């Protein structure tokens, strides 16, 4: 497996190119093409218009398991520039990209990211606004979900409970689903332990060992020098 990241820029934005190289052959021995994803990042923009280190980490994890993504119904929370969700769609998943409903510019940018990668919103991929912590029509209209993903959603403690309220609701209505997300450590004082218990959720660490296998880059460098964890949240079984 290979991952290449290339940047180009103009006065308004940077375009980052992520190339996920295939390390295997298809049936009949033919070489399978790489998957190339272009991500526009706005200059002097909000948090959601930049691809933070958590996104490539989650994307690599999904890429290593790409065969399991085919026809999976996946929801990305706090999608921002949407690298993991777009990659999942390219791997054959049925993907809905979402961000906060009160951020129309972010949702517009998600649509641009899709179109830049030849995915038409409403046809090849879905884009929707979700109000974290509020049980509005946007949640009820999502349809069945097999997997929820997110990268660096927990960047602000003031939204931790809102995210977990939304996740709890979705997991309750989608038995067997789980929330897989990458988290960047920013403060040792931040914790979701009490909130997990409050909303009947449990969290487990997922090993990132071998995620950089075949790459000419260390895991530390891939993380941009940050400490990043891959975690999985599921419902706590009832007694």
HELIX and SHEET records of a PDB file:
HELIX    1   1 UNK A   27  UNK A   29  5                                   3    
HELIX    2   2 UNK A   47  UNK A   49  5                                   3    
HELIX    3   3 UNK A   53  UNK A   64  1                                  12    
HELIX    4   4 UNK A   66  UNK A   69  5                                   4    
HELIX    5   5 UNK A   83  UNK A   90  1                                   8    
HELIX    6   6 UNK A  104  UNK A  116  1                                  13    
HELIX    7   7 UNK A  137  UNK A  140  1                                   4    
HELIX    8   8 UNK A  157  UNK A  159  5                                   3    
HELIX    9   9 UNK A  160  UNK A  172  1                                  13    
HELIX   10  10 UNK A  193  UNK A  198  1                                   6    
HELIX   11  11 UNK A  219  UNK A  222  1                                   4    
SHEET    1   A 3 UNK A   2  UNK A   9  0                                        
SHEET    2   A 3 UNK A  13  UNK A  21 -1                                        
SHEET    3   A 3 UNK A  35  UNK A  42 -1                                        
SHEET    1   B 7 UNK A 126  UNK A 130  0                                        
SHEET    2   B 7 UNK A  94  UNK A 100  1                                        
SHEET    3   B 7 UNK A  73  UNK A  77  1                                        
SHEET    4   B 7 UNK A 147  UNK A 151  1                                        
SHEET    5   B 7 UNK A 178  UNK A 184  1                                        
SHEET    6   B 7 UNK A 228  UNK A 235 -1                                        
SHEET    7   B 7 UNK A 201  UNK A 206 -1                                        
END                                                                             
